[in-house]
Amino acid sequence: QVHLVESGGGLVQAGGSLRLSCVASGDIFSIDDIAWYRQAPGKQRELITSITNRGNTYYTDDVKGRFTVSRDDAKKTVYLQMNRLKPEDTAVYYCREEIRHSPKYQYEYWGQGTQVTVSS
């Protein structure tokens, strides 16, 4: 079994910064692609950024230039540094990881989410 635990959310004023973390634990052989999603009230969950196991990154236009994703595989941790936050960034943020328990099989896991609220 694998658990993903996110932390770092909270309330911040517009223009401020937060750093989210997502730590994986359990039966892990390796971690492939990792992504951060967010879900604002009344909206669908949306992908905002991802990072491959080679460190290649992707960002949506909404967050490009403001958010930075990084990973520390030794710590089984992925980070999301969020700068110049805007009220429209308010959402629950989730990490999703593709994890292998053995070389052959890969499974998808989600964290429980962490709330980010940006006040104007």
C-alpha distance (Angstrom), angle and dihedral (degrees) to the residues before:
residue distance angle dihedral
Q1 . . .
V2 3.79 . .
H3 3.77 130.1 .
L4 3.79 127.8 -163.4
V5 3.78 116.0 -161.4
E6 3.78 120.7 -169.8
S7 3.77 125.4 -161.3
G8 3.78 141.0 164.5
G9 3.77 101.2 72.5
G10 3.77 123.1 130.9
L11 3.77 146.8 117.3
V12 3.79 118.7 -48.1
Q13 3.78 136.0 164.9
A14 3.77 121.2 -110.3
G15 3.78 110.0 -82.3
G16 3.77 92.4 30.0
S17 3.79 131.3 114.6
L18 3.78 139.2 -122.5
R19 3.78 133.1 -179.4
L20 3.77 118.5 -146.8
S21 3.80 123.1 -159.9
C22 3.78 131.2 -163.1
V23 3.79 117.6 -166.2
A24 3.79 121.9 -166.1
S25 3.78 122.5 -153.1
G26 3.78 137.4 171.7
D27 3.77 134.4 48.4
I28 3.82 100.2 0.3
F29 3.80 126.5 159.7
S30 3.80 94.5 169.2
I31 3.79 141.9 -25.4
D32 3.79 119.4 -127.0
D33 3.79 122.8 -179.0
I34 3.79 120.1 0.1
A35 3.77 126.6 -164.1
W36 3.79 139.0 -176.4
Y37 3.78 120.0 -141.6
R38 3.76 132.0 -179.8
Q39 3.77 135.5 -158.4
A40 3.77 121.6 -158.8
P41 3.83 121.1 -161.3
G42 3.77 110.6 -75.0
K43 3.79 93.4 5.9
Q44 3.78 136.2 100.1
R45 3.76 121.8 -100.8
E46 3.80 109.5 -93.0
L47 3.78 135.3 -163.8
I48 3.79 113.1 -118.6
T49 3.79 105.7 169.3
S50 3.78 142.9 -6.0
I51 3.77 139.6 -170.9
T52 3.79 128.1 -159.2
N53 3.79 126.0 -141.6
R54 3.80 86.5 -101.1
G55 3.79 91.5 56.0
N56 3.78 98.0 -106.0
T57 3.78 110.3 149.1
Y58 3.78 138.0 -156.2
Y59 3.80 128.7 -166.2
T60 3.77 132.6 -175.9
D61 3.77 116.9 -124.7
D62 3.83 89.9 -108.4
V63 3.79 92.7 66.6
K64 3.79 105.0 21.8
G65 3.78 110.9 124.7
R66 3.81 93.1 16.0
F67 3.81 104.7 57.7
T68 3.80 127.9 52.9
V69 3.78 125.7 -166.3
S70 3.80 121.7 -157.8
R71 3.78 137.9 163.2
D72 3.78 138.4 -149.9
D73 3.77 106.1 -160.4
A74 3.80 93.2 -173.5
K75 3.80 87.8 61.6
K76 3.83 93.2 35.5
T77 3.77 86.4 -128.4
V78 3.78 133.6 134.7
Y79 3.78 122.9 -164.1
L80 3.78 134.2 -156.1
Q81 3.79 113.6 -161.3
M82 3.79 108.5 -162.7
N83 3.79 118.6 -166.7
R84 3.80 133.2 175.5
L85 3.77 90.0 21.6
K86 3.78 119.4 -160.1
P87 3.82 130.8 -156.7
E88 3.81 88.1 -110.5
D89 3.82 88.7 63.0
T90 3.81 88.0 70.2
A91 3.80 107.1 121.7
V92 3.77 145.5 105.9
Y93 3.80 107.8 -80.6
Y94 3.80 121.7 -146.4
C95 3.78 133.6 -172.1
R96 3.79 120.2 -145.1
E97 3.77 121.6 -166.0
E98 3.78 135.0 -171.6
I99 3.79 104.0 -140.8
R100 3.76 132.0 -175.7
H101 3.81 121.8 -149.7
S102 3.80 87.8 -173.6
P103 3.83 133.9 5.4
K104 3.78 91.7 -93.1
Y105 3.78 107.6 51.4
Q106 3.79 132.5 51.7
Y107 3.80 126.3 -166.3
E108 3.77 133.6 -172.1
Y109 3.80 121.3 -124.2
W110 3.78 132.6 -176.4
G111 3.77 131.9 -156.3
Q112 3.78 122.5 -129.3
G113 3.79 94.0 -108.7
T114 3.76 134.5 -112.3
Q115 3.80 124.7 -129.1
V116 3.79 119.8 -121.1
T117 3.79 117.0 -171.8
V118 3.79 121.6 -176.2
S119 3.78 117.0 -166.9
S120 3.77 123.0 -153.6
